[in-house]
Amino acid sequence: MIITNIETVPGYDVVDHLGLVQGSTVRAKHVGRDIMAGLKNIVSGELAGYTELLEEARFEAIDRMKSEAKAKGADAVVNVRLSTSAVTHGAAEILAYGTAVRLAGKDR
């Protein structure tokens, strides 16, 4: 499955537009990570625990979007975007969305 943030896939023609697909996950902060983040705020530096948490959440949201695209019979998802929003204090949603398409081209 090709995933891209541009509107086309170079070398391929979009032959079928299958519609919007999305995947999301909601993640909450972990008490241990909060303690370490508080200590990091005192001395400055990257909050590695949160970086890891958000990276895992992005991958999960993208995987869920890909699963929805596969269920529709897509070869690719184009114009992919990621969005983050606060759900409640200490929890955030990561949303991945794009347009599922079927392709024809040099490698198909």
Secondary structure, 3 states (H helix, E strand, C coil): CEECCCCCCCCEEEEEEEEEEEEEEEEECCHHHHHHHHHHHHHCCCCHHHHHHHHHHHHHHHHHHHHHHHHCCCCEEEEEEEEEEEEECCEEEEEEEEEEEEEEECCC
